[in-house]
């Protein structure tokens, strides 16, 4: 049975609230494709025996006081391949992302954009590009007022830069618990995320098994970008 690992990162410091609930709705959709789910047959996704969907949620609210250290802009990650800020909550998140086939980035809108915790994860990942190669991603955003578009732009820009395959997004205003349609969209997004993750994983496995460097490089493609006068 093929195992697909889906990671949700709840970047809200408030556990159990709207953002976590929306992320859980996406995870529910992911788990609905598990071979053991009541509505799924053994031949789902044409796998021999179906899929085993493993899900995990990381909570920013579980981080210690010094768990989200700010990026220092020192460029050590680019120059040396590692961050000078070692062994904190953020580095643990990166390791979890490396092990996952699909990642859900969940954030509330704080002051018209993603949470500070979400932005720190992004800022400190520069030297890890392409962290998302061969993986799928999705965004789950909650908001009480304006800012959804800005938060979506931030998350999808990060995922594009890191080479993730974008499965889409879901956003809800106000309380998640009474947003029936929003949770239905989240459920469907979870299913799409798994299907995209399966396709990406199988293609990457084929590239590795056959030694197809061209296919591997294509799947690991990340967008070219420049820093002022310093173009990489």
ChimeraX attribute file (.defattr): number of C-alpha atoms within 10 A of each C-alpha:
attribute: neighborCount
match mode: 1-to-1
recipient: residues
	/A:1	11
	/A:2	13
	/A:3	13
	/A:4	21
	/A:5	20
	/A:6	28
	/A:7	23
	/A:8	27
	/A:9	23
	/A:10	29
	/A:11	25
	/A:12	25
	/A:13	19
	/A:14	15
	/A:15	15
	/A:16	13
	/A:17	15
	/A:18	22
	/A:19	27
	/A:20	27
	/A:21	20
	/A:22	29
	/A:23	28
	/A:24	25
	/A:25	23
	/A:26	30
	/A:27	28
	/A:28	19
	/A:29	22
	/A:30	27
	/A:31	22
	/A:32	19
	/A:33	24
	/A:34	23
	/A:35	22
	/A:36	15
	/A:37	13
	/A:38	9
	/A:39	9
	/A:40	15
	/A:41	15
	/A:42	16
	/A:43	12
	/A:44	14
	/A:45	17
	/A:46	9
	/A:47	13
	/A:48	11
	/A:49	14
	/A:50	20
	/A:51	25
	/A:52	17
	/A:53	20
	/A:54	16
	/A:55	18
	/A:56	15
	/A:57	16
	/A:58	17
	/A:59	19
	/A:60	21
	/A:61	16
	/A:62	12
	/A:63	15
	/A:64	10
	/A:65	9
	/A:66	9
	/A:67	17
	/A:68	19
	/A:69	16
	/A:70	16
	/A:71	17
	/A:72	12
	/A:73	9
	/A:74	10
	/A:75	16
	/A:76	15
	/A:77	17
	/A:78	14
	/A:79	10
	/A:80	10
	/A:81	12
	/A:82	16
	/A:83	21
	/A:84	14
	/A:85	16
	/A:86	11
	/A:87	10
	/A:88	14
	/A:89	19
	/A:90	24
	/A:91	18
	/A:92	13
	/A:93	16
	/A:94	16
	/A:95	11
	/A:96	18
	/A:97	21
	/A:98	14
	/A:99	12
	/A:100	22
	/A:101	25
	/A:102	34
	/A:103	30
	/A:104	27
	/A:105	21
	/A:106	30
	/A:107	33
	/A:108	31
	/A:109	24
	/A:110	18
	/A:111	13
	/A:112	15
	/A:113	23
	/A:114	26
	/A:115	18
	/A:116	19
	/A:117	21
	/A:118	25
	/A:119	19
	/A:120	16
	/A:121	21
	/A:122	18
	/A:123	14
	/A:124	23
	/A:125	21
	/A:126	20
	/A:127	17
	/A:128	15
	/A:129	16
	/A:130	19
	/A:131	21
	/A:132	27
	/A:133	24
	/A:134	27
	/A:135	29
	/A:136	29
	/A:137	30
	/A:138	27
	/A:139	26
	/A:140	30
	/A:141	28
	/A:142	29
	/A:143	24
	/A:144	13
	/A:145	12
	/A:146	14
	/A:147	19
	/A:148	24
	/A:149	13
	/A:150	13
	/A:151	28
	/A:152	22
	/A:153	14
	/A:154	17
	/A:155	25
	/A:156	20
	/A:157	13
	/A:158	19
	/A:159	25
	/A:160	18
	/A:161	19
	/A:162	23
	/A:163	23
	/A:164	27
	/A:165	22
	/A:166	20
	/A:167	21
	/A:168	18
	/A:169	22
	/A:170	23
	/A:171	23
	/A:172	21
	/A:173	17
	/A:174	12
	/A:175	15
	/A:176	20
	/A:177	12
	/A:178	9
	/A:179	13
	/A:180	10
	/A:181	10
	/A:182	18
	/A:183	24
	/A:184	15
	/A:185	17
	/A:186	29
	/A:187	24
	/A:188	19
	/A:189	26
	/A:190	31
	/A:191	20
	/A:192	22
	/A:193	29
	/A:194	30
	/A:195	19
	/A:196	20
	/A:197	27
	/A:198	24
	/A:199	15
	/A:200	21
	/A:201	20
	/A:202	12
	/A:203	16
	/A:204	21
	/A:205	15
	/A:206	14
	/A:207	18
	/A:208	13
	/A:209	9
	/A:210	9
	/A:211	11
	/A:212	13
	/A:213	11
	/A:214	10
	/A:215	16
	/A:216	18
	/A:217	13
	/A:218	13
	/A:219	21
	/A:220	19
	/A:221	19
	/A:222	19
	/A:223	10
	/A:224	8
	/A:225	10
	/A:226	8
	/A:227	7
	/A:228	6
	/A:229	6
	/A:230	7
	/A:231	8
	/A:232	7
